Amino acid sequence: MLLSLTLHQFALIARHELGICEGFNVITGETGAGKSLLLDALLLCLGGRADSAMVRHGAPHADIYAQFDVTGNTAVATWFASNERMLDEPEVLIRRQLSSNGRSKAWLNGAPISLAELKSLGALLVSMHSQHAQQALLKPQFVVEWLDEMAGTRALAEQTAEAYHTHHALVREAKALATHEAQRQDRINLLSSQLSDVAPLLDVDYAAIEAEHEELSNIEALMVEASHSLHLLDSDSDEPDVMTLIGQTIKLCDGQSGVSQTFSQASEQLYLAQQHITDVTALLRDYAEQQLPDPERLQTLDNLISLGHRLSRKHGVLTGALIDTAKEWQAELETLENAPSSAVLSAQIDTAWQAYLGLAEKLHAERQAAAPAICAQLVTHLQPLALPNARCNFVFTSKSQGSASGLYDIELHFSANVGMPMQPLHKIASGGELSRMALVMQVLYATKGDEGNKPMLVFDEVDVGISGATAQVVGAMLRTLGEKQQLLAITHQAQVAAQAHQHILVKKHHEEQSRSELEILDNDAQVDELARMSGGVNITEVTREHARSLLHDVAR
């Protein structure tokens, strides 16, 4: 339940805090006074799209606060839990701030909240019903969706649509496979041939092969260089080698280490160098004295390198990238070979179609079983609205082929006159009849659901096209509905406004800067507003008396 709506620097409203009562709240005012501003503000607090034009001229930003009582609302409690938010109190405060630069922010109980989260929460708090519902009523899909909501088959309808889309996707895949089957097989053959070419190179490190080939091709010269290096480092000849010179230097430094720390440090480093040279000498000696490699190994390496260069030229790929390219060929080949065959897809299509048929037939049965009772509800609510002979029926017509909505087209047929056959609603209903049908359908839709989780209902001029005694019946209907759940409606009908538990007037003042203000009416003020709505600009005692009679009828 909405407890209050606070607006600060919002459009024509400088600042106002409006309390909303539990029952049927009605908003009235002259055209252009700003009645829709309240609904716009509420929509923003439910995650609606922001517009910098909503910020009052000259103000840096606008703020809207909506406070809700969610006591006993398990749907809201579940939402808080699933979104990892704490609900410590039975009240929820939503704040939305709009800046003149076009940016907006939102908070939930003081913590930032994304618009996506706000929309999902808002759908649990408020159910909006617009004045354009009668146009939507002419669209077949609206009737189907409304029937599913009333029959409790919406979840089954969604499963059916999902099954249909699954089947349709498989059919498209099969058609694409049939179209490209020849090209696919040609590509498989090409990739297999290419991979067969490079198979000898797939399990080797080509860079290491090239390095080994380079070394073995020059092994004799390298062994000679190793012997020469070994002679310079450590030899038995009379010529001084590196090890001899280092030994002499160590002896000199040791002799002066007691006099200077520098010589001591130099001696330590020379000992280390001597150890390193010993290791290098052993390494070079092993290399210089090794046996010459097997000529067959060199030939094997030469063959692999030659193959690599040949395949590089053949496939237009750099030698170093050949292996990586071959891995890409292998991955593509596996994808093509693992793609479903026509036979496999055909079996999947049959299975998917049977799954769809099962759901669609069950959906049709449940829709058909629920339709008579739903039509009876429609008629019961329509007849008091100056349609005493109203009759309606859902007509199911088998489709030539299934669709996402099921196996049958569904039309709402209607007749308002005795002895006249029922026909599709969009063909025979007048504008006023459509308005009344749309209103009743919205009222029935709004009252559907769990008692403790029912959202606040908002009707935006849904009584358009209705007047006189019918408007009075509509007002009584909305008042009765308001006694079960909170309701907020904009109306131009005095007969509807008189039925409200709380009457909110929106007035515009033309001063240096236009502004609108909100006023909760009672007693004489409410009588004057109802008189204005009934009789126009000139309020007379006659129109006041008519307004009093409307209020008196409600009181009785």
Buried (B, 14 or more C-beta within 10 A) or exposed (E): BBBEBBBBBBBBBBEBEBBBBBBBBBBBBBEEBBBBBBBBBBBBBBBBEBEBEBBBEEBEBBBBBBBBBBEEBEBBBEBBEEEEBEBEEEBBBBBBBBBBEEEBBBBBBEEEBEBEBBEBBBBBBBBBBBBEBBEBBBEBEBBBBBBBBBBEBEEBBEBBBBBBEBBBEBBEBBEEBEEEEEEBEEBBEEBEEBBEBBEEBEEEEBEEBBEBBEEBEEBEEBBEBBEEBBBEBBBEEEEEBBBEEBEEBBEEBBEEBEEEEEBBEBBEEBEEBBEEBEEBBEEBBEBBEEEEEEEEEBEEBBEBBEBBEEBBEEBEBEBEEBBEBBEEBBEEBEEEEEBBEEEEBEEBBEEBBEBBBEBBBBBBEBBBEBBEEBBEBBBEBBBBBBBEEBBBBBBBEEEEEBBBBBBBBBBBBBBBEEEEEBBBBBEBBEEBBBBBBBBBBBBBBBBEBEEEBBBBBBBBBBBBBBBEEBBBBBBBBBBBBBEEBBBBBBBBBBBBBBBBBBBBBBBBEEEEEEBBBBBBBEEEEBBBBBBBBBBEEEBEEEBBEBBBEBBEBBEE
